[in-house]
């Protein structure tokens, strides 16, 4: 067997082994990705904790993993406890509304221009027995016959998410414990297939992008939930803490917060509290405007040196293609793409040099105004 044939067989074996491994582990990709994102985002904190504990790697990894588990689990348990009190009532309301029909509220007829048409449509669909089933035809809601059915479906989904949750924190512990060895191995593989200097340019962008995205999306989103939640409590909205938690989660996604606080405002209108509804909608709009136009773009764009459109398309495109985890993967992909784009600076004077032009062919220097421009290798 020639060396070329041996290389082809070796490459085929490696690709086949990678494909089989990916097939076996596909169920666990999501927990691994979430653990990796959290590990990269909090690695500087882990290094400081480990130094404070006398370089005890296992102890530091365990303490930090437990701390983050509590940070995530306590709000989730609080939200689940609140939801457990509200879901049976909501489920019974949906089932009875589906069985007996849902009468149109009086305020529907007072809507300017479209009130009459909306009232007629409501009367012909939602007010009829099993109208909700027909309205949600093709979805799981149409098959519900009792509150128990709804709770079973919800419970199975919650259990599935909790398993992923536990696996993610288990992976996080081992990422902390063996992170440095894993980083060395990834660097060795990347440097083998790319030039070491080029691999270094890309590798240094990823942690910055992840940390900036976590700070800009998660922290700002949760802060929006707290601020808008105060308005919920003042307006007298039922279960304001649960609404604030849902708002904070949706606020992580760009343009997701209005879905929460406008639904809350609609509920207040439905209860006849129009003034409070206007106040909630106005306060939510102000908080969203300041966060999305000043705080969030500043935290992400300034750290990653990405233009606004690249940040926006990275976040929205990531959510569209990968779901919630795409919020963090999308900006990383855009950072790497923009780094690749600015690599063209290395070659922008080559045609002039080959043509013998009497010009300075020194590579164009990067400037702070060039987002994600790669550093020059001496």
C-alpha positions in Angstrom: 0.0 0.0 0.0 1.4 3.4 -1.0 1.7 6.3 1.4 -1.1 8.1 -0.5 -3.5 5.2 -0.1 -2.5 4.8 3.5 -3.3 8.5 4.1 -6.7 8.1 2.5 -7.6 5.1 4.6 -6.4 6.9 7.7 -8.5 9.9 6.9 -11.5 7.8 6.2 -11.1 5.9 9.5 -10.8 9.2 11.4 -13.9 10.7 9.7 -15.9 7.5 10.3 -14.9 7.4 14.0 -15.9 11.1 14.4 -19.3 10.4 12.7 -20.1 7.4 14.9 -19.1 9.3 18.0 -21.3 12.2 17.0 -24.2 9.8 16.3 -23.8 8.1 19.7 -23.6 11.5 21.6 -26.1 13.5 19.7 -28.6 13.3 22.6 -26.0 15.1 24.8 -24.9 17.9 22.5 -27.1 20.5 24.0 -26.0 20.0 27.6 -22.4 19.9 26.4 -22.8 23.2 24.5 -24.5 24.9 27.5 -21.8 23.7 29.9 -19.1 24.9 27.5 -20.7 28.3 27.2 -21.0 28.7 30.9 -17.5 27.4 31.5 -15.9 29.9 29.0 -18.0 32.8 30.3 -17.0 32.2 34.0 -13.4 30.8 33.5 -11.7 33.9 35.0 -13.9 33.6 38.1 -12.9 29.9 38.4 -9.2 30.8 38.1 -9.6 33.3 41.0 -11.5 30.8 43.1 -8.9 28.1 42.5 -6.1 30.5 43.5 -7.9 31.5 46.7 -8.3 27.8 47.6 -4.6 27.0 47.1 -4.9 25.5 43.6 -7.2 22.8 44.7 -8.7 22.1 41.3 -11.4 19.6 42.3 -12.6 21.7 45.3 -12.8 24.9 43.3 -14.6 23.2 40.4 -17.1 21.6 42.8 -17.8 24.8 44.7 -18.3 26.9 41.6 -20.5 24.3 40.0 -22.7 24.1 43.1 -22.9 27.9 43.3 -24.0 28.3 39.7 -26.5 25.3 40.1 -28.0 27.1 43.1 -28.2 30.4 41.1 -30.1 28.7 38.4 -32.1 26.2 40.4 -33.5 28.5 43.1 -35.3 30.9 40.6 -36.5 27.9 38.6 -37.9 26.2 41.7 -39.5 29.5 42.7 -41.0 29.8 39.2 -42.2 26.2 39.2 -43.8 26.6 42.7 -45.6 29.7 41.4 -46.6 27.9 38.2 -47.8 24.9 40.1 -50.4 27.1 41.8 -51.5 28.8 38.6 -51.3 26.0 36.0 -54.2 23.9 37.3 -56.5 27.0 37.3 -55.3 27.9 33.8 -55.7 24.3 32.6 -59.3 24.1 33.9 -60.1 27.5 32.4 -58.8 26.3 29.0 -60.7 23.0 29.2 -64.0 24.7 30.2 -63.5 27.4 27.6 -63.0 24.7 25.0 -66.0 22.7 26.1 -68.5 25.5 26.7 -67.0 28.2 24.4 -65.3 31.5 25.4 -67.7 34.5 25.4 -66.3 37.7 23.7 -65.3 40.4 26.3 -67.4 43.6 26.2 -64.4 45.7 25.3 -63.9 43.9 22.0 -67.0 45.7 20.5 -65.4 49.1 21.5 -62.3 48.6 19.4 -62.2 51.4 16.8 -62.8 50.3 13.2 -62.3 46.5 13.7 -64.4 45.9 16.8 -67.4 44.6 14.9 -65.4 42.3 12.7 -63.4 40.9 15.6 -66.6 40.4 17.6 -68.2 38.5 14.8 -65.1 36.3 14.3 -64.9 35.6 18.0 -68.6 34.7 18.1 -68.2 32.3 15.2 -65.1 30.6 16.5 -64.0 30.9 20.1 -67.6 31.3 21.5 -68.6 28.0 20.0 -68.2 24.7 21.9 -64.8 23.1 21.0 -63.9 26.4 19.3 -60.5 26.4 20.8 -59.8 22.9 19.5 -60.7 24.0 16.0 -58.6 27.2 16.4 -55.5 25.2 17.5 -56.2 22.4 14.9 -53.0 20.5 14.1 -51.4 21.3 17.5 -51.3 19.5 20.8 -53.9 21.8 22.3 -56.6 20.4 20.0 -56.2 17.0 21.6 -56.7 18.0 25.2 -59.8 16.7 26.9 -59.0 17.4 30.5 -56.6 19.4 32.7 -54.8 16.1 33.6 -53.8 15.7 29.9 -52.3 19.1 29.9 -50.4 18.5 33.1 -49.0 15.2 31.9 -47.6 16.7 28.7 -46.2 19.7 30.7 -44.7 17.3 33.4 -43.0 15.2 30.8 -41.4 18.2 29.1 -40.3 19.6 32.5 -38.7 16.3 33.4 -36.8 16.2 30.1 -35.5 19.7 30.6 -34.4 18.9 34.2 -32.4 15.9 32.9 -30.6 18.2 30.4 -30.1 20.7 33.2 -28.4 18.2 35.5 -26.2 16.8 32.7 -25.1 20.4 31.8 -23.9 21.0 35.4 -22.2 17.6 35.5 -20.3 18.5 32.3 -19.5 22.0 33.7 -17.7 20.4 36.7 -15.5 18.3 34.4 -14.9 21.3 32.1 -13.6 23.3 35.1 -11.5 20.4 36.4 -9.9 19.4 33.0 -10.3 22.7 31.2 -6.7 23.5 30.8 -5.8 20.1 29.4 -8.8 20.3 27.1 -7.7 23.7 25.9 -4.1 22.5 25.2 -5.5 19.6 23.1 -7.9 21.8 21.1 -5.0 24.3 20.5 -2.8 21.4 19.3 -5.4 20.2 16.9 -6.2 23.6 15.6 -2.6 24.6 15.2 -2.0 21.3 13.3 -4.6 22.0 10.7 -4.2 25.8 10.6 -1.0 27.8 11.0 -0.4 28.4 14.7 -0.5 32.2 14.2 -3.8 32.0 12.3 -5.3 29.6 14.9 -4.3 32.0 17.6 -6.2 34.9 16.0 -9.4 32.9 15.9 -9.0 31.2 19.3 -8.6 34.5 21.2 -11.9 35.8 19.8 -14.1 33.0 21.0 -13.9 33.6 24.8 -14.4 37.4 24.4 -17.4 36.9 22.2 -19.0 34.4 24.6 -18.4 36.5 27.7 -19.7 39.6 26.0 -22.8 37.8 24.7 -23.6 36.4 28.2 -23.2 39.8 29.8 -25.2 41.6 27.1 -28.0 39.1 26.7 -28.5 37.2 30.0 -27.6 39.9 32.6 -29.4 42.7 30.7 -32.4 40.5 30.0 -32.7 39.5 33.7 -32.4 43.2 34.7 -35.2 44.0 32.3 -37.3 41.3 34.0 -36.7 42.8 37.4 -37.5 46.4 36.4 -40.6 45.5 34.4 -41.6 43.1 37.3 -41.8 46.1 39.6 -44.4 47.6 37.3 -46.3 44.4 37.3 -46.5 44.5 41.1 -47.5 48.1 41.2 -50.2 47.5 38.6 -51.7 44.7 40.6 -51.1 42.0 38.0 -51.8 38.5 39.4 -48.6 36.5 40.1 -46.2 39.4 39.3 -43.1 37.3 40.2 -44.0 34.7 37.7 -44.7 37.3 35.0 -41.4 39.0 35.9 -39.5 35.7 35.6 -41.1 35.0 32.2 -40.3 38.6 31.1 -36.6 38.2 32.1 -36.3 34.9 30.2 -38.0 36.3 27.1 -35.9 39.5 27.4 -32.8 37.5 26.7 -34.0 37.1 23.2 -34.0 40.4 21.2 -37.6 41.8 20.9 -38.8 39.0 23.2 -39.7 41.2 26.2 -42.6 43.0 24.4 -44.4 39.7 24.1 -44.4 39.4 27.8 -45.3 42.8 29.0 -47.9 43.4 26.2 -49.6 40.2 27.2 -49.6 41.4 30.8 -51.1 44.7 29.6 -53.7 42.9 27.7 -54.6 40.8 30.8 -55.0 44.1 32.8 -57.3 45.5 30.0 -59.3 42.3 30.1 -59.7 42.8 33.9 -60.9 46.4 33.2 -57.7 48.1 34.6 -56.9 50.2 31.5 -54.8 52.8 33.3 -52.5 50.2 34.8 -52.2 48.4 31.4 -51.1 51.7 29.7 -48.5 52.2 32.5 -47.1 48.7 32.2 -46.8 49.0 28.4 -45.2 52.5 28.6 -42.7 51.5 31.3 -41.8 48.3 29.5 -41.2 50.2 26.3 -38.9 52.7 28.1 -36.9 49.9 29.8 -36.7 48.0 26.5 -35.6 51.0 24.5 -32.8 51.9 26.9 -31.6 48.3 27.3 -31.6 47.4 23.6 -30.3 50.7 22.1 -27.7 51.6 24.7 -26.8 49.0 27.2 -26.9 45.7 25.3 -25.2 46.9 22.0 -22.5 48.6 24.1 -21.7 45.5 26.1 -21.6 43.2 23.1 -20.4 45.5 20.3 -17.6 47.2 22.3 -16.2 44.0 23.6 -16.3 42.1 20.3 -15.8 45.1 18.1 -18.6 44.0 15.9 -20.9 46.4 14.0 -24.5 46.6 15.1 -25.9 44.6 12.1 -23.4 41.7 12.7 -24.5 41.5 16.4 -28.2 41.6 15.4 -28.0 39.1 12.6 -25.8 36.8 14.7 -28.3 36.7 17.5 -31.5 36.4 15.5 -29.9 34.0 13.0 -28.6 31.8 15.8 -32.1 31.7 17.5 -33.7 30.9 14.2 -31.4 28.0 13.3 -30.3 26.6 16.7 -32.9 27.7 19.2 -32.0 29.3 22.5 -28.4 28.2 22.5 -28.0 30.0 19.2 -28.2 33.3 21.1 -24.6 32.6 22.1 -23.3 30.6 19.2 -24.6 33.1 16.6 -22.4 36.1 17.8 -19.4 33.8 18.0 -19.9 32.7 14.4 -20.2 36.4 13.3 -17.0 37.3 15.2 -15.1 34.5 13.5 -16.5 35.5 10.1 -15.6 39.2 10.6 -12.1 38.0 11.6 -11.9 36.1 8.4 -13.1 39.2 6.5 -10.4 41.4 7.9 -7.7 38.8 7.1 -8.0 40.3 3.6 -6.0 43.3 4.9 -2.9 41.0 4.7 -3.4 40.6 1.0 -4.8 44.0 0.0 -1.4 45.3 -1.4 -0.2 42.1 -3.1 -1.5 43.0 -6.6 0.3 46.4 -6.4 3.5 44.7 -5.3 3.4 42.2 -8.1 2.7 45.0 -10.6 5.9 46.8 -9.5 4.1 49.9 -8.4 6.3 52.3 -6.4 4.1 52.2 -3.3 4.5 51.2 0.3 3.4 47.6 0.6 3.4 47.5 4.4 0.2 45.7 5.6 -2.6 48.0 6.5 -2.5 48.7 10.2 -5.6 47.9 12.2 -7.4 50.7 14.0 -9.9 50.7 16.9 -12.6 51.5 14.4 -12.2 48.1 12.6 -14.4 45.6 14.4 -12.8 42.3 15.1 -9.7 43.2 13.0 -7.0 40.6 13.6 -3.8 41.5 15.3 -0.7 41.4 13.2 1.8 38.6 13.7 5.3 39.8 13.8 
